[in-house]
Amino acid sequence: MRWAFIPKRIDYDGSQLASHFAFKTASLVGDSIVAFVGSCNVKSDCMVDVADLVAGLKIMSKQMLHFIAEHFDTDLDRTIPRQRLLVSILQQEVNTRLREKRSERFVERDGDDLFVSGRKLTVSVATASPVSCLIHLGVNIDAHGAPVDAIGLSELLPRKTLETLAASVMRRYVAEDKSIQEARALVRGVGEYGGDAK
């Protein structure tokens, strides 16, 4: 699995959550995670969360740090825990930086969402394409325009550290994926309990 930060601005409208986005924008073939900065305004025909669509909710923010991960299997049951892992890594990375600057604020996780003092920091969704499963994690930088009480990274951390934060999150996610694959290959099978009992 590989990662890349895309330096050019990409305004996220939901169409980017599609197979081979990383290949077409960052020349990454296979399992990957990329990050970029841009606004967020998801078009209704690109809305993945059916509950949000039915409720008529908008997903928008003036500026976000976006992550898109792609795994070339089509098992959504495996991808949703990966989504939670990615969100947890982001939570840990932001909290570490907040502690370093002696901030009294901290990030809390509820499912696949992050909050600071009850204000929403992220949006996230996991879905499948015909050839892969994908995760989008959007982190508010400037939360103006968000349809809910939201907070942005600009209120928490220096703007100049965003690319470093993104790289740390992606490196850790890739390392976790590698560790999971290795752990899978380092165990032996076992038989039925009591199968050899006399």
N, C-alpha and C positions, 0 to 999 in steps of 0.2 A: 504494500500500500504506500502511496506517495502523497505529498502535500505541496501546496504552492499558495503564496499570497499574490493576488492579481492586482497590480498597482493602479490600473485605470479604473475610473469610476464606472460602476454598473448600477443603474437604477432597477431595483427588483420589482417585477410586476407579476411574479409567479411562473412566467414562461421559462425561467431559468431552471426550475425544478423539473428537469427532464434528462433522460439518458444521454450520456456523452457530453454534458456541459463542460466538464473539466478537460476532456480531450479537445474540444473545439476552442476553448478559451485559454487553456494553459498547457496543451500538448501532453496531458497526463493520460496514459492508457491504463485501463484496469481500475481496480479499487483505488479510490482517491478521496481527498478532502481539499477544498479550496476555500479561500476567504477573499472578500472584497468589500469596499465601502460604497454605499449609494443610498438613495431614498428607498422607501417601501410604499407601494400602493398596489395591492394585489387585485387584479382584474377578476370580476365575478366568474368568468369562464375558466380561470386558472385557480380558483379556490378549491383547495384539496379537502379541508375540514368541512364535512357535510353539515355538522351541527352549526358551525359559523354561517354557512351558506343559507341554511334554513332560517336561522335567526336574523338574517340580513345584516350581520356584523361586517364592519370594514377592518381590513388589516393594513394599517398605514402608519408611517412615521417619517419625519423630515429627513433623518439620516440614520442609517444603521450600519453596523458591522455584520456582514452576512457570512455564514458558513454553509456550504453545500457538500455533503458527503455522499458518495456513491459506492455501493457494494454490488458486485455482479453475481448475486443470487436473488431469487425472487421470493424469499421467505420473510414476509412482513413480521412474523412472530419473533424472528431473530433481530430484525432491524429496530423495532421499538425499544428493546433493552439497549441497543447501541445508541439510540437517540438519548435515552436517559443518561447513559455513560458520558456522552458528549456534553450534555447540559451540566452534569456534575463536575466534569473537568473545568468547564468555564466558571462555575461557582467557586471552586477551589482557587483558581488562578486569580479571580477578582478579589476574593477575600484575603488572599495572601498579600496582594498589593495594598489593600485597605489597611491591613495590620501594619505593614511596613511604614505607611504614612501616618500611623497612629490615629486613624479615623475611628470614630465610634460607630460608624455604619457597618453593616454586614449584609451579605446576600443570603437569602433563604430560598430553598427549592420546594416547590409543590408540584409533584409529577414532572412534567416536562417544561415547567415554567419557573423563572426566577423572579424574585421580588426583593425590593429594598424598602423597609418600613411600609409594607403593604402596597407599594407602587410597582407596577409591572416593568421589568427590565427587558424581557425577551418574548419572542414568539417562536414557536417551533412546530414542525409537523414531520411525520414520516409517511412515505407512500411507496408504491411500486410502479415500475414501468414494465413493458413486456420482457426486458432483458436484465433488469436490475432493481434494487431498492435504493431509495434516496431519502436523505434527511436535509431539511432546511432549518437552520437556527439563526434567527435574526436578533441582534442585540442593539437596543436603542443607543444611539450616540446623542442625538438631539431628538427628544420625544415629542416635539411640537407636532400637532396634527393627529396624534394617537387618539383613538376613540375611547380609551379608558384612562384611568389615572396612572400615568407612566412616569418613569425616570430614565435618564440617559447616562451613559458613561461619562459624558462631559461634566456631570455634576459630581462624579466620583473619583476620576483619575485624570492625570494630565493627557491632553490630546495626543502629544507626541509619542505616548507609549502604546497606542492602539495596535500598531503593526507588530510590535514585540509581543503584546498580549495574544494576538491572533496566532502568531508563530508558535508560542508556547502551548496554546490549546491544541493546535494541529499536531505538533510533535508528540505530545502526550497521547493523543487519540490514536495516532499511528503506532506508537510504542505499545499501547494497550492491545490493539488489534494483533500485532505481532506476537505478544505474550500469550494471548488467547489461542492463537493458532499453534504455538509451540506447546502449550499445556495440553492441548487436544492430542498432540502426537506423542506425548510422554507418559501416557497411561496405558495399562493393559486391560483387556476385557476380563470380566468376572462372570461366574456362573450363577445359577439360581441358588438362593439361600436354602440351605438344607438339602441340596441336591445330592451330596455325598454322604448324608447321614445314614447310619445303619439302623 
